[in-house]
């Protein structure tokens, strides 16, 4: 049975979008240009990441927006122009869509509940004013949808939290090597060894995962570029043939990734690794000098946490 041609289905735009999306170093270490954030101790960066996860969920809306602005300005200052423009654009789009959906969907549709008591006009009583002050629970109405204070709180929390998590983790990975992150995680998790937690295996898995992220993005980009370079005439293909090309694309990605994983495992076995991370030395950051950047980062961290606590009492 012949399938109808796809006509205007521009599958080549999908592959071009994939190739351009992974062209920027997403979650990869950027060695140059070297900034002050590169010299900050990785343990302080992990504490910052924890604070940027907790504070947007617990602080006032003004504080959440302030953390978003702070993260954006830091990204513009630290990252190269082509990197921060790509990352901030995509993260802002995701956060904006999330804000609109949750803002109009959390408390947007009123429940069809009929009051048991009759209205005041039926009982001969004058209509009472809705509010004696300027407070209004309903902020905006868009047809059947309503944007209320509850929707604003839920939407701002989710959108700001999403933005800070994605962009702060990108900043951390862009200015910190995998070995430094492994050292910082191991420093925090060393006390867990006394209760039987396999810290060495966890750190080794983390180190391999951070190294493997680059390979995954490279394979996704390279395979997409290979398909785009063949200049396939997508308008002459049927729907079944187009789906088959996408399936082949996904199969090729997994095949290349598994091939890289096999090469890494063989390299580790040749070097004497037999599955016990305690018998092997993980060469991570062994020494870290405390500099002015660390003191400035700690001071800013304490200031942000203090401002978040004060906002709970004075910004009501």
TORRO-250475 format. One record per residue (C-alpha): x, y, z; residue in one letter. Coordinates in nm, 4 decimals. Layout:
NODE         px         py         pz   resn
NODE          X          Y          Z      A
...
This chain:
NODE         px         py         pz   resn
NODE     0.0000     0.0000     0.0000      X
NODE     0.1434     0.3373    -0.1037      X
NODE     0.1599     0.6047     0.1587      X
NODE     0.0812     0.9653     0.0760      X
NODE     0.3856     1.1906     0.0482      X
NODE     0.4584     1.4122     0.3425      X
NODE     0.4386     1.7317     0.1365      X
NODE     0.5286     2.0259     0.3607      X
NODE     0.6648     1.8119     0.6431      X
NODE     1.0070     1.9730     0.6863      X
NODE     1.1978     1.6969     0.8628      X
NODE     1.5248     1.8575     0.7564      X
NODE     1.4441     2.1513     0.9856      X
NODE     1.4157     1.9099     1.2759      X
NODE     1.7619     1.7689     1.2124      X
NODE     1.9058     2.1174     1.1577      X
NODE     1.7536     2.2254     1.4885      X
NODE     1.9076     1.9254     1.6635      X
NODE     2.2492     1.9937     1.5120      X
NODE     2.2427     2.3612     1.6091      X
NODE     2.1080     2.2877     1.9566      X
NODE     2.4001     2.0642     2.0462      X
NODE     2.6547     2.2862     1.8710      X
NODE     2.7064     2.4956     2.1865      X
NODE     2.8886     2.3321     2.4773      X
NODE     2.5897     2.2338     2.6907      X
NODE     2.6990     2.1222     3.0370      X
NODE     3.0633     2.1087     2.9257      X
NODE     3.3699     2.2608     3.0848      X
NODE     3.4819     2.5841     2.9167      X
NODE     3.8482     2.6457     2.9939      X
NODE     3.8791     2.9763     2.8107      X
NODE     3.8236     3.2558     2.8889      X
NODE     3.9210     3.1952     3.2506      X
NODE     3.7074     3.3942     3.4957      X
NODE     3.6936     3.4372     3.8709      X
NODE     3.4312     3.1625     3.8907      X
NODE     3.6876     2.9138     3.7594      X
NODE     3.9032     2.9817     4.0669      X
NODE     3.6243     2.9397     4.3232      X
NODE     3.6497     2.6253     4.5331      X
NODE     3.4175     2.3518     4.3954      X
NODE     3.2826     2.2834     4.7439      X
NODE     3.1530     2.6408     4.7610      X
NODE     2.9931     2.5966     4.4194      X
NODE     2.8039     2.2900     4.5411      X
NODE     2.6757     2.4842     4.8414      X
NODE     2.5643     2.7585     4.6023      X
NODE     2.3799     2.5003     4.3924      X
NODE     2.1995     2.3711     4.7013      X
NODE     2.1040     2.7246     4.8018      X
NODE     1.9702     2.8038     4.4533      X
NODE     1.7506     2.4930     4.4733      X
NODE     1.6098     2.5629     4.8204      X
NODE     1.5754     2.9431     4.8217      X
NODE     1.3401     2.9879     4.5206      X
NODE     1.1004     2.7369     4.6760      X
NODE     1.0970     2.9000     5.0198      X
NODE     1.1487     3.2734     4.9666      X
NODE     0.9310     3.5644     4.8596      X
NODE     0.8442     3.6215     4.4949      X
NODE     1.0686     3.9275     4.4814      X
NODE     1.3559     3.7152     4.6054      X
NODE     1.2831     3.4494     4.3415      X
NODE     1.2918     3.7042     4.0617      X
NODE     1.6086     3.8501     4.2102      X
NODE     1.7791     3.5105     4.2021      X
NODE     1.6775     3.4685     3.8380      X
NODE     1.8220     3.8108     3.7510      X
NODE     2.1396     3.7325     3.9473      X
NODE     2.1867     3.4012     3.7670      X
NODE     2.1238     3.5649     3.4289      X
NODE     2.3729     3.8460     3.4893      X
NODE     2.6327     3.5982     3.6115      X
NODE     2.5810     3.3871     3.2983      X
NODE     2.6255     3.6912     3.0735      X
NODE     2.9418     3.7857     3.2610      X
NODE     3.1009     3.4408     3.2783      X
NODE     2.9983     3.2509     2.9655      X
NODE     3.0938     3.3366     2.6060      X
NODE     2.8345     3.5322     2.4116      X
NODE     2.7236     3.2512     2.1793      X
NODE     2.6843     3.0190     2.4778      X
NODE     2.4834     3.2379     2.7133      X
NODE     2.2577     3.3658     2.4355      X
NODE     2.1673     3.0093     2.3384      X
NODE     2.1252     2.8817     2.6941      X
NODE     1.9350     3.1795     2.8352      X
NODE     1.7022     3.1808     2.5368      X
NODE     1.6058     2.8170     2.5704      X
NODE     1.5802     2.8169     2.9504      X
NODE     1.3768     3.1389     2.9463      X
NODE     1.1389     2.9905     2.6894      X
NODE     1.0920     2.6769     2.8998      X
NODE     1.0365     2.8788     3.2179      X
NODE     0.7970     3.1172     3.0422      X
NODE     0.5821     2.8364     2.9063      X
NODE     0.5796     2.6735     3.2493      X
NODE     0.4794     3.0046     3.4112      X
NODE     0.1850     3.0577     3.1753      X
NODE     0.0588     2.7003     3.2027      X
NODE     0.0755     2.6862     3.5815      X
NODE    -0.0447     3.0432     3.6295      X
NODE    -0.3633     2.9839     3.4327      X
NODE    -0.4074     2.6205     3.5299      X
NODE    -0.3418     2.6069     3.9044      X
NODE    -0.6429     2.8109     4.0083      X
NODE    -0.7642     2.9325     3.6730      X
NODE    -1.0994     2.7559     3.6280      X
NODE    -1.3580     2.8225     3.8993      X
NODE    -1.5336     2.5197     4.0386      X
NODE    -1.9033     2.4951     3.9409      X
NODE    -2.0333     2.5019     4.2962      X
NODE    -2.3709     2.6590     4.3739      X
NODE    -2.4067     2.8400     4.7026      X
NODE    -2.6590     2.6922     4.9458      X
NODE    -2.7684     3.0300     5.0766      X
NODE    -2.9800     3.2570     4.8536      X
NODE    -2.8294     3.5846     4.7335      X
NODE    -2.8898     3.8934     4.9499      X
NODE    -3.1317     4.0461     4.6971      X
NODE    -3.3745     3.7538     4.7416      X
NODE    -3.3830     3.8037     5.1177      X
NODE    -3.4296     4.1786     5.0866      X
NODE    -3.0816     4.2617     5.2142      X
NODE    -2.8477     4.5143     5.0485      X
NODE    -2.5496     4.3787     4.8568      X
NODE    -2.2351     4.3918     5.0664      X
NODE    -1.9166     4.5259     4.9036      X
NODE    -1.6769     4.2635     4.7779      X
NODE    -1.3812     4.4088     4.9609      X
NODE    -1.3230     4.7010     5.1908      X
NODE    -0.9606     4.7395     5.0872      X
NODE    -0.7431     4.7154     4.7791      X
NODE    -0.6801     4.3416     4.8148      X
NODE    -0.7990     4.1317     4.5223      X
NODE    -0.7527     3.7571     4.4928      X
NODE    -0.8242     3.7690     4.1191      X
NODE    -0.5388     3.9371     3.9307      X
NODE    -0.6423     3.8856     3.5694      X
NODE    -0.9219     3.7159     3.3802      X
NODE    -0.8798     3.5705     3.0327      X
NODE    -1.2101     3.4291     2.9169      X
NODE    -1.2920     3.1251     3.1310      X
NODE    -0.9381     3.1257     3.2739      X
NODE    -0.8345     3.3261     3.5776      X
NODE    -0.4920     3.4344     3.6955      X
NODE    -0.5129     3.4456     4.0746      X
NODE    -0.2680     3.5034     4.3564      X
NODE    -0.2412     3.1293     4.4113      X
NODE    -0.1597     3.0783     4.0432      X
NODE     0.1008     3.3542     4.0596      X
NODE     0.2669     3.1931     4.3617      X
NODE     0.2742     2.8430     4.2103      X
NODE     0.3799     2.9610     3.8631      X
NODE     0.6555     3.1917     3.9879      X
NODE     0.7946     2.9235     4.2162      X
NODE     0.8058     2.6586     3.9443      X
NODE     0.9379     2.8920     3.6723      X
NODE     1.2077     3.0518     3.8877      X
NODE     1.3107     2.7170     4.0318      X
NODE     1.3380     2.5661     3.6835      X
NODE     1.5447     2.8592     3.5584      X
NODE     1.7852     2.8651     3.8513      X
NODE     1.8355     2.4870     3.8534      X
NODE     1.9147     2.4606     3.4830      X
NODE     2.1249     2.7750     3.4526      X
NODE     2.3155     2.7411     3.7806      X
NODE     2.4078     2.3807     3.7011      X
NODE     2.5208     2.4922     3.3565      X
NODE     2.7373     2.7627     3.5132      X
NODE     2.8868     2.5153     3.7585      X
NODE     2.9720     2.2564     3.4938      X
NODE     3.1048     2.5227     3.2555      X
NODE     3.3541     2.6549     3.5120      X
NODE     3.4425     2.3334     3.6981      X
NODE     3.6225     2.0258     3.5705      X
NODE     3.4730     1.6812     3.6384      X
NODE     3.7708     1.6003     3.8619      X
NODE     3.7009     1.9075     4.0764      X
NODE     3.3340     1.8160     4.1109      X
NODE     3.4273     1.4605     4.2047      X
NODE     3.6645     1.5931     4.4710      X
NODE     3.3958     1.8229     4.6142      X
NODE     3.1347     1.5474     4.6253      X
NODE     3.3798     1.3098     4.7863      X
NODE     3.4726     1.5697     5.0488      X
NODE     3.1073     1.6046     5.1507      X
NODE     3.0344     1.2300     5.1376      X
NODE     3.3398     1.1002     5.3271      X
NODE     3.1474     1.0793     5.6611      X
NODE     2.8992     0.8416     5.4950      X
NODE     3.1699     0.5768     5.4642      X
NODE     3.1307     0.5079     5.8371      X
NODE     2.7767     0.3761     5.7780      X
NODE     2.8724     0.1575     5.4828      X
NODE     2.7900     0.3886     5.1900      X
NODE     3.0102     0.3028     4.8853      X
NODE     3.1384     0.6551     4.8381      X
NODE     3.4200     0.5468     4.6056      X
NODE     3.1823     0.3780     4.3616      X
NODE     2.9442     0.6744     4.3657      X
NODE     3.2251     0.9198     4.2917      X
NODE     3.3622     0.6989     4.0148      X
NODE     3.0147     0.6741     3.8597      X
NODE     2.9752     1.0519     3.8824      X
NODE     3.3129     1.1084     3.7187      X
NODE     3.2364     0.8699     3.4331      X
NODE     2.8920     1.0250     3.3847      X
NODE     3.0332     1.3765     3.3586      X
NODE     3.2883     1.2544     3.1056      X
NODE     3.0209     1.0672     2.9099      X
NODE     2.7872     1.3666     2.8727      X
NODE     3.0171     1.5230     2.6146      X
NODE     3.0186     1.2034     2.4089      X
NODE     2.6397     1.1852     2.4079      X
NODE     2.5968     1.5414     2.2807      X
NODE     2.8715     1.4914     2.0231      X
NODE     2.7064     1.1785     1.8877      X
NODE     2.3639     1.3423     1.8683      X
NODE     2.5141     1.6350     1.6790      X
NODE     2.7385     1.4302     1.4499      X
NODE     2.4660     1.1891     1.3418      X
NODE     2.2247     1.4776     1.2767      X
NODE     2.4911     1.6601     1.0750      X
NODE     2.5531     1.3422     0.8764      X
NODE     2.1858     1.3242     0.7782      X
NODE     2.1683     1.6956     0.6950      X
NODE     2.4833     1.6778     0.4795      X
NODE     2.3203     1.4117     0.2572      X
NODE     2.0613     1.6713     0.1478      X
NODE     1.7674     1.4331     0.1440      X
NODE     1.4648     1.5524    -0.0497      X
NODE     1.2106     1.5061     0.2273      X
NODE     0.9130     1.6176     0.0177      X
NODE     0.9467     1.3135    -0.2059      X
NODE     0.9494     1.0695     0.0855      X
NODE     0.6450     0.8999     0.2262      X
NODE     0.5464     0.9101     0.5900      X
NODE     0.6741     0.5564     0.6450      X
NODE     1.0116     0.6384     0.4886      X
NODE     1.0469     0.9504     0.7016      X
NODE     0.9691     0.7544     1.0174      X
NODE     1.2224     0.4931     0.9116      X
NODE     1.4943     0.7599     0.8810      X
NODE     1.4151     0.8909     1.2295      X
NODE     1.4268     0.5350     1.3652      X
NODE     1.7614     0.4791     1.1955      X
NODE     1.8863     0.8051     1.3472      X
NODE     1.7955     0.6925     1.6984      X
NODE     1.9439     0.3444     1.6410      X
NODE     2.2700     0.4956     1.5184      X
NODE     2.2946     0.7197     1.8256      X
NODE     2.2489     0.4294     2.0663      X
NODE     2.4875     0.2114     1.8670      X
NODE     2.7616     0.4751     1.8802      X
NODE     2.7010     0.5440     2.2495      X
NODE     2.7208     0.1737     2.3389      X
NODE     3.0366     0.1485     2.1291      X
NODE     3.1961     0.4336     2.3257      X
NODE     3.0876     0.2734     2.6536      X
NODE     3.2457    -0.0550     2.5486      X
NODE     3.5706     0.1200     2.4598      X
NODE     3.5771     0.2969     2.7961      X
NODE     3.5141    -0.0279     2.9854      X
NODE     3.7860    -0.2074     2.7886      X
NODE     4.0298     0.0742     2.8600      X
NODE     3.9532     0.0519     3.2326      X
NODE     3.9966    -0.3278     3.2329      X
NODE     4.3309    -0.3010     3.0517      X
NODE     4.4486    -0.0573     3.3189      X
NODE     4.3687    -0.3080     3.5920      X
NODE     4.0210    -0.2067     3.7052      X
NODE     3.8164    -0.5044     3.8259      X
NODE     3.5081    -0.3370     3.9693      X
NODE     3.6392    -0.2406     4.3144      X
NODE     3.6938     0.1340     4.3220      X
NODE     3.8574     0.1139     4.6668      X
NODE     4.1657    -0.0562     4.5205      X
NODE     4.2239     0.2212     4.2655      X
NODE     4.3269     0.5805     4.3092      X
NODE     4.0902     0.8376     4.1635      X
NODE     4.3056     1.1309     4.0602      X
NODE     4.0864     1.4263     4.1415      X
NODE     4.1619     1.7649     4.2889      X
NODE     4.3737     1.6894     4.5944      X
NODE     4.4612     2.0428     4.7001      X
NODE     4.2689     2.3653     4.6850      X
NODE     4.4060     2.7046     4.7818      X
NODE     4.1708     2.9514     4.9465      X
NODE     4.1737     3.2813     4.7590      X
NODE     3.9890     3.6091     4.7430      X
NODE     3.7289     3.4627     4.5061      X
NODE     3.6312     3.2076     4.7721      X
NODE     3.5801     3.4760     5.0379      X
NODE     3.3747     3.6890     4.7984      X
NODE     3.1610     3.3876     4.7046      X
NODE     3.1004     3.2982     5.0696      X
NODE     3.0115     3.6580     5.1527      X
NODE     2.7632     3.6714     4.8630      X
NODE     2.6171     3.3362     4.9681      X
NODE     2.5609     3.4504     5.3257      X
NODE     2.4111     3.7776     5.1998      X
NODE     2.1667     3.5992     4.9683      X
NODE     2.0578     3.3556     5.2416      X
NODE     2.0147     3.6423     5.4874      X
NODE     1.8097     3.8405     5.2359      X
NODE     1.5901     3.5348     5.1747      X
NODE     1.5182     3.4967     5.5470      X
NODE     1.4468     3.8683     5.5890      X
NODE     1.2080     3.8641     5.2940      X
NODE     0.9914     3.6122     5.4781      X
NODE     0.9318     3.8612     5.7596      X
NODE     0.9270     4.2024     5.5912      X
NODE     0.7834     4.1245     5.2461      X
NODE     0.4347     3.9996     5.3153      X
